[in-house]
Amino acid sequence: VKRRTEACMGRCQAGFCTPKILDLLAQWVPGLTIEKTSKAGTGSEIFYGLNKGQLVAPFEAGEKCE
């Protein structure tokens, strides 16, 4: 995703967009879960578990961000 779209290349270096990108991938790729997503195969998992609740808050079209 990063190489094709230049996502994650801003000043925060993926701090804000990674959870949203993983949520979108989990929605569009059958059988993929956020917890099992890795950068380069086994051993490079991005998330190891929850520490502050949900990884990504649900967001509806037209809803204002707070």
mmCIF file of the N, C-alpha and C atoms, coordinates in Angstrom:
data_MODEL
# 
_entry.id   MODEL 
# 
loop_
_atom_site.group_PDB 
_atom_site.id 
_atom_site.type_symbol 
_atom_site.label_atom_id 
_atom_site.label_alt_id 
_atom_site.label_comp_id 
_atom_site.label_asym_id 
_atom_site.label_entity_id 
_atom_site.label_seq_id 
_atom_site.pdbx_PDB_ins_code 
_atom_site.Cartn_x 
_atom_site.Cartn_y 
_atom_site.Cartn_z 
_atom_site.occupancy 
_atom_site.B_iso_or_equiv 
_atom_site.pdbx_formal_charge 
_atom_site.auth_seq_id 
_atom_site.auth_comp_id 
_atom_site.auth_asym_id 
_atom_site.auth_atom_id 
_atom_site.pdbx_PDB_model_num 
ATOM 1   N N  . VAL A 1 1  ? 0.836   -1.187  0.000  1.00 0.00 ? 1  VAL A N  1 
ATOM 2   C CA . VAL A 1 1  ? 0.000   0.000   0.000  1.00 0.00 ? 1  VAL A CA 1 
ATOM 3   C C  . VAL A 1 1  ? 0.877   1.245   0.000  1.00 0.00 ? 1  VAL A C  1 
ATOM 4   N N  . LYS A 1 2  ? 1.916   1.251   0.816  1.00 0.00 ? 2  LYS A N  1 
ATOM 5   C CA . LYS A 1 2  ? 2.773   2.432   0.935  1.00 0.00 ? 2  LYS A CA 1 
ATOM 6   C C  . LYS A 1 2  ? 3.433   2.784   -0.396 1.00 0.00 ? 2  LYS A C  1 
ATOM 7   N N  . ARG A 1 3  ? 3.969   1.796   -1.081 1.00 0.00 ? 3  ARG A N  1 
ATOM 8   C CA . ARG A 1 3  ? 4.669   2.062   -2.341 1.00 0.00 ? 3  ARG A CA 1 
ATOM 9   C C  . ARG A 1 3  ? 3.723   2.512   -3.448 1.00 0.00 ? 3  ARG A C  1 
ATOM 10  N N  . ARG A 1 4  ? 2.509   1.968   -3.457 1.00 0.00 ? 4  ARG A N  1 
ATOM 11  C CA . ARG A 1 4  ? 1.568   2.302   -4.528 1.00 0.00 ? 4  ARG A CA 1 
ATOM 12  C C  . ARG A 1 4  ? 0.840   3.613   -4.296 1.00 0.00 ? 4  ARG A C  1 
ATOM 13  N N  . THR A 1 5  ? 0.576   3.966   -3.043 1.00 0.00 ? 5  THR A N  1 
ATOM 14  C CA . THR A 1 5  ? -0.266  5.133   -2.764 1.00 0.00 ? 5  THR A CA 1 
ATOM 15  C C  . THR A 1 5  ? 0.454   6.271   -2.056 1.00 0.00 ? 5  THR A C  1 
ATOM 16  N N  . GLU A 1 6  ? 1.654   6.044   -1.570 1.00 0.00 ? 6  GLU A N  1 
ATOM 17  C CA . GLU A 1 6  ? 2.410   7.003   -0.762 1.00 0.00 ? 6  GLU A CA 1 
ATOM 18  C C  . GLU A 1 6  ? 1.750   7.278   0.585  1.00 0.00 ? 6  GLU A C  1 
ATOM 19  N N  . ALA A 1 7  ? 0.834   6.405   0.990  1.00 0.00 ? 7  ALA A N  1 
ATOM 20  C CA . ALA A 1 7  ? 0.270   6.505   2.336  1.00 0.00 ? 7  ALA A CA 1 
ATOM 21  C C  . ALA A 1 7  ? 1.394   6.233   3.327  1.00 0.00 ? 7  ALA A C  1 
ATOM 22  N N  . CYS A 1 8  ? 1.317   6.777   4.501  1.00 0.00 ? 8  CYS A N  1 
ATOM 23  C CA . CYS A 1 8  ? 2.298   6.570   5.573  1.00 0.00 ? 8  CYS A CA 1 
ATOM 24  C C  . CYS A 1 8  ? 3.603   7.332   5.352  1.00 0.00 ? 8  CYS A C  1 
ATOM 25  N N  . MET A 1 9  ? 3.645   8.240   4.400  1.00 0.00 ? 9  MET A N  1 
ATOM 26  C CA . MET A 1 9  ? 4.880   8.967   4.124  1.00 0.00 ? 9  MET A CA 1 
ATOM 27  C C  . MET A 1 9  ? 4.816   10.418  4.580  1.00 0.00 ? 9  MET A C  1 
ATOM 28  N N  . GLY A 1 10 ? 3.859   10.740  5.417  1.00 0.00 ? 10 GLY A N  1 
ATOM 29  C CA . GLY A 1 10 ? 3.740   12.104  5.922  1.00 0.00 ? 10 GLY A CA 1 
ATOM 30  C C  . GLY A 1 10 ? 4.621   12.331  7.132  1.00 0.00 ? 10 GLY A C  1 
ATOM 31  N N  . ARG A 1 11 ? 4.410   13.454  7.784  1.00 0.00 ? 11 ARG A N  1 
ATOM 32  C CA . ARG A 1 11 ? 5.244   13.812  8.936  1.00 0.00 ? 11 ARG A CA 1 
ATOM 33  C C  . ARG A 1 11 ? 5.091   12.849  10.105 1.00 0.00 ? 11 ARG A C  1 
ATOM 34  N N  . CYS A 1 12 ? 3.927   12.231  10.247 1.00 0.00 ? 12 CYS A N  1 
ATOM 35  C CA . CYS A 1 12 ? 3.718   11.332  11.390 1.00 0.00 ? 12 CYS A CA 1 
ATOM 36  C C  . CYS A 1 12 ? 4.266   9.934   11.122 1.00 0.00 ? 12 CYS A C  1 
ATOM 37  N N  . GLN A 1 13 ? 4.731   9.660   9.887  1.00 0.00 ? 13 GLN A N  1 
ATOM 38  C CA . GLN A 1 13 ? 5.301   8.366   9.518  1.00 0.00 ? 13 GLN A CA 1 
ATOM 39  C C  . GLN A 1 13 ? 4.378   7.206   9.868  1.00 0.00 ? 13 GLN A C  1 
ATOM 40  N N  . ALA A 1 14 ? 3.120   7.303   9.455  1.00 0.00 ? 14 ALA A N  1 
ATOM 41  C CA . ALA A 1 14 ? 2.105   6.253   9.572  1.00 0.00 ? 14 ALA A CA 1 
ATOM 42  C C  . ALA A 1 14 ? 1.430   6.190   10.927 1.00 0.00 ? 14 ALA A C  1 
ATOM 43  N N  . GLY A 1 15 ? 1.691   7.121   11.789 1.00 0.00 ? 15 GLY A N  1 
ATOM 44  C CA . GLY A 1 15 ? 1.082   7.097   13.114 1.00 0.00 ? 15 GLY A CA 1 
ATOM 45  C C  . GLY A 1 15 ? -0.424  7.221   13.103 1.00 0.00 ? 15 GLY A C  1 
ATOM 46  N N  . PHE A 1 16 ? -0.970  7.944   12.141 1.00 0.00 ? 16 PHE A N  1 
ATOM 47  C CA . PHE A 1 16 ? -2.410  8.151   12.091 1.00 0.00 ? 16 PHE A CA 1 
ATOM 48  C C  . PHE A 1 16 ? -3.106  7.284   11.049 1.00 0.00 ? 16 PHE A C  1 
ATOM 49  N N  . CYS A 1 17 ? -2.481  7.030   9.922  1.00 0.00 ? 17 CYS A N  1 
ATOM 50  C CA . CYS A 1 17 ? -3.178  6.331   8.845  1.00 0.00 ? 17 CYS A CA 1 
ATOM 51  C C  . CYS A 1 17 ? -3.069  4.808   8.914  1.00 0.00 ? 17 CYS A C  1 
ATOM 52  N N  . THR A 1 18 ? -2.095  4.258   9.599  1.00 0.00 ? 18 THR A N  1 
ATOM 53  C CA . THR A 1 18 ? -1.943  2.805   9.645  1.00 0.00 ? 18 THR A CA 1 
ATOM 54  C C  . THR A 1 18 ? -3.185  2.090   10.164 1.00 0.00 ? 18 THR A C  1 
ATOM 55  N N  . PRO A 1 19 ? -3.779  2.498   11.293 1.00 0.00 ? 19 PRO A N  1 
ATOM 56  C CA . PRO A 1 19 ? -4.987  1.794   11.745 1.00 0.00 ? 19 PRO A CA 1 
ATOM 57  C C  . PRO A 1 19 ? -6.126  1.861   10.728 1.00 0.00 ? 19 PRO A C  1 
ATOM 58  N N  . LYS A 1 20 ? -6.301  2.982   10.068 1.00 0.00 ? 20 LYS A N  1 
ATOM 59  C CA . LYS A 1 20 ? -7.371  3.110   9.076  1.00 0.00 ? 20 LYS A CA 1 
ATOM 60  C C  . LYS A 1 20 ? -7.090  2.242   7.857  1.00 0.00 ? 20 LYS A C  1 
ATOM 61  N N  . ILE A 1 21 ? -5.849  2.206   7.397  1.00 0.00 ? 21 ILE A N  1 
ATOM 62  C CA . ILE A 1 21 ? -5.486  1.370   6.255  1.00 0.00 ? 21 ILE A CA 1 
ATOM 63  C C  . ILE A 1 21 ? -5.710  -0.099  6.585  1.00 0.00 ? 21 ILE A C  1 
ATOM 64  N N  . LEU A 1 22 ? -5.308  -0.522  7.777  1.00 0.00 ? 22 LEU A N  1 
ATOM 65  C CA . LEU A 1 22 ? -5.506  -1.913  8.174  1.00 0.00 ? 22 LEU A CA 1 
ATOM 66  C C  . LEU A 1 22 ? -6.986  -2.253  8.270  1.00 0.00 ? 22 LEU A C  1 
ATOM 67  N N  . ASP A 1 23 ? -7.796  -1.319  8.751  1.00 0.00 ? 23 ASP A N  1 
ATOM 68  C CA . ASP A 1 23 ? -9.242  -1.532  8.819  1.00 0.00 ? 23 ASP A CA 1 
ATOM 69  C C  . ASP A 1 23 ? -9.819  -1.709  7.416  1.00 0.00 ? 23 ASP A C  1 
ATOM 70  N N  . LEU A 1 24 ? -9.407  -0.881  6.475  1.00 0.00 ? 24 LEU A N  1 
ATOM 71  C CA . LEU A 1 24 ? -9.884  -1.005  5.093  1.00 0.00 ? 24 LEU A CA 1 
ATOM 72  C C  . LEU A 1 24 ? -9.452  -2.329  4.470  1.00 0.00 ? 24 LEU A C  1 
ATOM 73  N N  . LEU A 1 25 ? -8.213  -2.736  4.685  1.00 0.00 ? 25 LEU A N  1 
ATOM 74  C CA . LEU A 1 25 ? -7.740  -4.021  4.163  1.00 0.00 ? 25 LEU A CA 1 
ATOM 75  C C  . LEU A 1 25 ? -8.543  -5.181  4.739  1.00 0.00 ? 25 LEU A C  1 
ATOM 76  N N  . ALA A 1 26 ? -8.831  -5.126  6.037  1.00 0.00 ? 26 ALA A N  1 
ATOM 77  C CA . ALA A 1 26 ? -9.600  -6.189  6.682  1.00 0.00 ? 26 ALA A CA 1 
ATOM 78  C C  . ALA A 1 26 ? -11.017 -6.260  6.120  1.00 0.00 ? 26 ALA A C  1 
ATOM 79  N N  . GLN A 1 27 ? -11.569 -5.131  5.707  1.00 0.00 ? 27 GLN A N  1 
ATOM 80  C CA . GLN A 1 27 ? -12.911 -5.113  5.118  1.00 0.00 ? 27 GLN A CA 1 
ATOM 81  C C  . GLN A 1 27 ? -12.919 -5.681  3.701  1.00 0.00 ? 27 GLN A C  1 
ATOM 82  N N  . TRP A 1 28 ? -11.871 -5.438  2.929  1.00 0.00 ? 28 TRP A N  1 
ATOM 83  C CA . TRP A 1 28 ? -11.858 -5.796  1.515  1.00 0.00 ? 28 TRP A CA 1 
ATOM 84  C C  . TRP A 1 28 ? -11.176 -7.123  1.196  1.00 0.00 ? 28 TRP A C  1 
ATOM 85  N N  . VAL A 1 29 ? -10.318 -7.622  2.055  1.00 0.00 ? 29 VAL A N  1 
ATOM 86  C CA . VAL A 1 29 ? -9.604  -8.875  1.793  1.00 0.00 ? 29 VAL A CA 1 
ATOM 87  C C  . VAL A 1 29 ? -10.241 -9.986  2.619  1.00 0.00 ? 29 VAL A C  1 
ATOM 88  N N  . PRO A 1 30 ? -10.868 -10.963 1.957  1.00 0.00 ? 30 PRO A N  1 
ATOM 89  C CA . PRO A 1 30 ? -11.534 -12.045 2.692  1.00 0.00 ? 30 PRO A CA 1 
ATOM 90  C C  . PRO A 1 30 ? -10.556 -12.806 3.591  1.00 0.00 ? 30 PRO A C  1 
ATOM 91  N N  . GLY A 1 31 ? -10.954 -13.016 4.841  1.00 0.00 ? 31 GLY A N  1 
ATOM 92  C CA . GLY A 1 31 ? -10.150 -13.792 5.782  1.00 0.00 ? 31 GLY A CA 1 
ATOM 93  C C  . GLY A 1 31 ? -9.038  -13.028 6.470  1.00 0.00 ? 31 GLY A C  1 
ATOM 94  N N  . LEU A 1 32 ? -8.802  -11.791 6.088  1.00 0.00 ? 32 LEU A N  1 
ATOM 95  C CA . LEU A 1 32 ? -7.729  -11.004 6.699  1.00 0.00 ? 32 LEU A CA 1 
ATOM 96  C C  . LEU A 1 32 ? -8.242  -10.310 7.949  1.00 0.00 ? 32 LEU A C  1 
ATOM 97  N N  . THR A 1 33 ? -7.504  -10.404 9.024  1.00 0.00 ? 33 THR A N  1 
ATOM 98  C CA . THR A 1 33 ? -7.846  -9.683  10.248 1.00 0.00 ? 33 THR A CA 1 
ATOM 99  C C  . THR A 1 33 ? -6.711  -8.716  10.564 1.00 0.00 ? 33 THR A C  1 
ATOM 100 N N  . ILE A 1 34 ? -7.038  -7.661  11.281 1.00 0.00 ? 34 ILE A N  1 
ATOM 101 C CA . ILE A 1 34 ? -6.034  -6.662  11.635 1.00 0.00 ? 34 ILE A CA 1 
ATOM 102 C C  . ILE A 1 34 ? -4.918  -7.295  12.457 1.00 0.00 ? 34 ILE A C  1 
ATOM 103 N N  . GLU A 1 35 ? -5.284  -8.193  13.359 1.00 0.00 ? 35 GLU A N  1 
ATOM 104 C CA . GLU A 1 35 ? -4.295  -8.810  14.243 1.00 0.00 ? 35 GLU A CA 1 
ATOM 105 C C  . GLU A 1 35 ? -3.306  -9.685  13.486 1.00 0.00 ? 35 GLU A C  1 
ATOM 106 N N  . LYS A 1 36 ? -3.709  -10.262 12.348 1.00 0.00 ? 36 LYS A N  1 
ATOM 107 C CA . LYS A 1 36 ? -2.838  -11.162 11.592 1.00 0.00 ? 36 LYS A CA 1 
ATOM 108 C C  . LYS A 1 36 ? -2.064  -10.459 10.478 1.00 0.00 ? 36 LYS A C  1 
ATOM 109 N N  . THR A 1 37 ? -2.296  -9.175  10.293 1.00 0.00 ? 37 THR A N  1 
ATOM 110 C CA . THR A 1 37 ? -1.624  -8.434  9.229  1.00 0.00 ? 37 THR A CA 1 
ATOM 111 C C  . THR A 1 37 ? -0.168  -8.183  9.608  1.00 0.00 ? 37 THR A C  1 
ATOM 112 N N  . SER A 1 38 ? 0.737   -8.395  8.654  1.00 0.00 ? 38 SER A N  1 
ATOM 113 C CA . SER A 1 38 ? 2.159   -8.180  8.928  1.00 0.00 ? 38 SER A CA 1 
ATOM 114 C C  . SER A 1 38 ? 2.788   -7.361  7.807  1.00 0.00 ? 38 SER A C  1 
ATOM 115 N N  . LYS A 1 39 ? 3.977   -6.858  8.052  1.00 0.00 ? 39 LYS A N  1 
ATOM 116 C CA . LYS A 1 39 ? 4.688   -6.079  7.034  1.00 0.00 ? 39 LYS A CA 1 
ATOM 117 C C  . LYS A 1 39 ? 5.355   -6.982  6.008  1.00 0.00 ? 39 LYS A C  1 
ATOM 118 N N  . ALA A 1 40 ? 5.972   -8.074  6.478  1.00 0.00 ? 40 ALA A N  1 
ATOM 119 C CA . ALA A 1 40 ? 6.725   -8.941  5.567  1.00 0.00 ? 40 ALA A CA 1 
ATOM 120 C C  . ALA A 1 40 ? 6.650   -10.402 5.995  1.00 0.00 ? 40 ALA A C  1 
ATOM 121 N N  . GLY A 1 41 ? 5.453   -10.882 6.321  1.00 0.00 ? 41 GLY A N  1 
ATOM 122 C CA . GLY A 1 41 ? 5.293   -12.277 6.705  1.00 0.00 ? 41 GLY A CA 1 
ATOM 123 C C  . GLY A 1 41 ? 5.400   -12.502 8.203  1.00 0.00 ? 41 GLY A C  1 
ATOM 124 N N  . THR A 1 42 ? 5.434   -13.759 8.590  1.00 0.00 ? 42 THR A N  1 
ATOM 125 C CA . THR A 1 42 ? 5.475   -14.134 9.996  1.00 0.00 ? 42 THR A CA 1 
ATOM 126 C C  . THR A 1 42 ? 6.665   -13.500 10.706 1.00 0.00 ? 42 THR A C  1 
ATOM 127 N N  . GLY A 1 43 ? 6.390   -12.958 11.891 1.00 0.00 ? 43 GLY A N  1 
ATOM 128 C CA . GLY A 1 43 ? 7.437   -12.325 12.678 1.00 0.00 ? 43 GLY A CA 1 
ATOM 129 C C  . GLY A 1 43 ? 7.484   -10.815 12.532 1.00 0.00 ? 43 GLY A C  1 
ATOM 130 N N  . SER A 1 44 ? 6.707   -10.263 11.591 1.00 0.00 ? 44 SER A N  1 
ATOM 131 C CA . SER A 1 44 ? 6.699   -8.805  11.420 1.00 0.00 ? 44 SER A CA 1 
ATOM 132 C C  . SER A 1 44 ? 5.286   -8.243  11.593 1.00 0.00 ? 44 SER A C  1 
ATOM 133 N N  . GLU A 1 45 ? 4.547   -8.825  12.545 1.00 0.00 ? 45 GLU A N  1 
ATOM 134 C CA . GLU A 1 45 ? 3.187   -8.380  12.801 1.00 0.00 ? 45 GLU A CA 1 
ATOM 135 C C  . GLU A 1 45 ? 3.181   -6.919  13.233 1.00 0.00 ? 45 GLU A C  1 
ATOM 136 N N  . ILE A 1 46 ? 2.150   -6.195  12.829 1.00 0.00 ? 46 ILE A N  1 
ATOM 137 C CA . ILE A 1 46 ? 2.061   -4.772  13.138 1.00 0.00 ? 46 ILE A CA 1 
ATOM 138 C C  . ILE A 1 46 ? 1.467   -4.556  14.519 1.00 0.00 ? 46 ILE A C  1 
ATOM 139 N N  . PHE A 1 47 ? 0.422   -5.316  14.851 1.00 0.00 ? 47 PHE A N  1 
ATOM 140 C CA . PHE A 1 47 ? -0.227  -5.197  16.155 1.00 0.00 ? 47 PHE A CA 1 
ATOM 141 C C  . PHE A 1 47 ? -0.105  -6.508  16.910 1.00 0.00 ? 47 PHE A C  1 
ATOM 142 N N  . TYR A 1 48 ? 0.134   -6.401  18.206 1.00 0.00 ? 48 TYR A N  1 
ATOM 143 C CA . TYR A 1 48 ? 0.227   -7.589  19.045 1.00 0.00 ? 48 TYR A CA 1 
ATOM 144 C C  . TYR A 1 48 ? -0.959  -7.714  19.977 1.00 0.00 ? 48 TYR A C  1 
ATOM 145 N N  . GLY A 1 49 ? -1.776  -6.696  20.091 1.00 0.00 ? 49 GLY A N  1 
ATOM 146 C CA . GLY A 1 49 ? -2.949  -6.734  20.954 1.00 0.00 ? 49 GLY A CA 1 
ATOM 147 C C  . GLY A 1 49 ? -3.431  -5.342  21.260 1.00 0.00 ? 49 GLY A C  1 
ATOM 148 N N  . LEU A 1 50 ? -4.537  -5.291  21.958 1.00 0.00 ? 50 LEU A N  1 
ATOM 149 C CA . LEU A 1 50 ? -5.139  -4.008  22.303 1.00 0.00 ? 50 LEU A CA 1 
ATOM 150 C C  . LEU A 1 50 ? -4.550  -3.487  23.601 1.00 0.00 ? 50 LEU A C  1 
ATOM 151 N N  . ASN A 1 51 ? -4.360  -2.180  23.682 1.00 0.00 ? 51 ASN A N  1 
ATOM 152 C CA . ASN A 1 51 ? -3.896  -1.611  24.940 1.00 0.00 ? 51 ASN A CA 1 
ATOM 153 C C  . ASN A 1 51 ? -4.780  -0.462  25.411 1.00 0.00 ? 51 ASN A C  1 
ATOM 154 N N  . LYS A 1 52 ? -5.563  0.122   24.512 1.00 0.00 ? 52 LYS A N  1 
ATOM 155 C CA . LYS A 1 52 ? -6.430  1.230   24.899 1.00 0.00 ? 52 LYS A CA 1 
ATOM 156 C C  . LYS A 1 52 ? -7.828  1.091   24.316 1.00 0.00 ? 52 LYS A C  1 
ATOM 157 N N  . GLY A 1 53 ? -8.261  -0.104  24.017 1.00 0.00 ? 53 GLY A N  1 
ATOM 158 C CA . GLY A 1 53 ? -9.591  -0.275  23.444 1.00 0.00 ? 53 GLY A CA 1 
ATOM 159 C C  . GLY A 1 53 ? -9.511  -0.656  21.981 1.00 0.00 ? 53 GLY A C  1 
ATOM 160 N N  . GLN A 1 54 ? -10.490 -0.205  21.197 1.00 0.00 ? 54 GLN A N  1 
ATOM 161 C CA . GLN A 1 54 ? -10.555 -0.552  19.787 1.00 0.00 ? 54 GLN A CA 1 
ATOM 162 C C  . GLN A 1 54 ? -9.354  0.001   19.026 1.00 0.00 ? 54 GLN A C  1 
ATOM 163 N N  . LEU A 1 55 ? -8.937  -0.741  17.988 1.00 0.00 ? 55 LEU A N  1 
ATOM 164 C CA . LEU A 1 55 ? -7.851  -0.260  17.143 1.00 0.00 ? 55 LEU A CA 1 
ATOM 165 C C  . LEU A 1 55 ? -8.317  0.915   16.293 1.00 0.00 ? 55 LEU A C  1 
ATOM 166 N N  . VAL A 1 56 ? -9.527  0.821   15.761 1.00 0.00 ? 56 VAL A N  1 
ATOM 167 C CA . VAL A 1 56 ? -10.072 1.873   14.913 1.00 0.00 ? 56 VAL A CA 1 
ATOM 168 C C  . VAL A 1 56 ? -11.522 2.088   15.296 1.00 0.00 ? 56 VAL A C  1 
ATOM 169 N N  . ALA A 1 57 ? -11.898 3.322   15.542 1.00 0.00 ? 57 ALA A N  1 
ATOM 170 C CA . ALA A 1 57 ? -13.283 3.629   15.870 1.00 0.00 ? 57 ALA A CA 1 
ATOM 171 C C  . ALA A 1 57 ? -14.125 3.566   14.602 1.00 0.00 ? 57 ALA A C  1 
ATOM 172 N N  . PRO A 1 58 ? -15.335 3.005   14.694 1.00 0.00 ? 58 PRO A N  1 
ATOM 173 C CA . PRO A 1 58 ? -16.217 2.976   13.521 1.00 0.00 ? 58 PRO A CA 1 
ATOM 174 C C  . PRO A 1 58 ? -16.511 4.401   13.054 1.00 0.00 ? 58 PRO A C  1 
ATOM 175 N N  . PHE A 1 59 ? -16.575 4.598   11.759 1.00 0.00 ? 59 PHE A N  1 
ATOM 176 C CA . PHE A 1 59 ? -16.810 5.933   11.207 1.00 0.00 ? 59 PHE A CA 1 
ATOM 177 C C  . PHE A 1 59 ? -17.812 5.812   10.075 1.00 0.00 ? 59 PHE A C  1 
ATOM 178 N N  . GLU A 1 60 ? -18.894 6.556   10.153 1.00 0.00 ? 60 GLU A N  1 
ATOM 179 C CA . GLU A 1 60 ? -19.938 6.536   9.135  1.00 0.00 ? 60 GLU A CA 1 
ATOM 180 C C  . GLU A 1 60 ? -19.731 7.689   8.162  1.00 0.00 ? 60 GLU A C  1 
ATOM 181 N N  . ALA A 1 61 ? -20.102 7.481   6.905  1.00 0.00 ? 61 ALA A N  1 
ATOM 182 C CA . ALA A 1 61 ? -19.990 8.537   5.894  1.00 0.00 ? 61 ALA A CA 1 
ATOM 183 C C  . ALA A 1 61 ? -20.837 9.735   6.300  1.00 0.00 ? 61 ALA A C  1 
ATOM 184 N N  . GLY A 1 62 ? -20.280 10.900  6.200  1.00 0.00 ? 62 GLY A N  1 
ATOM 185 C CA . GLY A 1 62 ? -20.991 12.119  6.548  1.00 0.00 ? 62 GLY A CA 1 
ATOM 186 C C  . GLY A 1 62 ? -20.887 12.502  8.011  1.00 0.00 ? 62 GLY A C  1 
ATOM 187 N N  . GLU A 1 63 ? -20.327 11.634  8.837  1.00 0.00 ? 63 GLU A N  1 
ATOM 188 C CA . GLU A 1 63 ? -20.188 11.895  10.273 1.00 0.00 ? 63 GLU A CA 1 
ATOM 189 C C  . GLU A 1 63 ? -18.985 12.806  10.503 1.00 0.00 ? 63 GLU A C  1 
ATOM 190 N N  . LYS A 1 64 ? -19.107 13.726  11.436 1.00 0.00 ? 64 LYS A N  1 
ATOM 191 C CA . LYS A 1 64 ? -18.003 14.636  11.743 1.00 0.00 ? 64 LYS A CA 1 
ATOM 192 C C  . LYS A 1 64 ? -17.001 13.967  12.678 1.00 0.00 ? 64 LYS A C  1 
ATOM 193 N N  . CYS A 1 65 ? -15.724 14.177  12.436 1.00 0.00 ? 65 CYS A N  1 
ATOM 194 C CA . CYS A 1 65 ? -14.667 13.687  13.326 1.00 0.00 ? 65 CYS A CA 1 
ATOM 195 C C  . CYS A 1 65 ? -14.566 14.620  14.526 1.00 0.00 ? 65 CYS A C  1 
ATOM 196 N N  . GLU A 1 66 ? -14.336 14.060  15.692 1.00 0.00 ? 66 GLU A N  1 
ATOM 197 C CA . GLU A 1 66 ? -14.168 14.880  16.901 1.00 0.00 ? 66 GLU A CA 1 
ATOM 198 C C  . GLU A 1 66 ? -12.794 14.706  17.473 1.00 0.00 ? 66 GLU A C  1 
# 
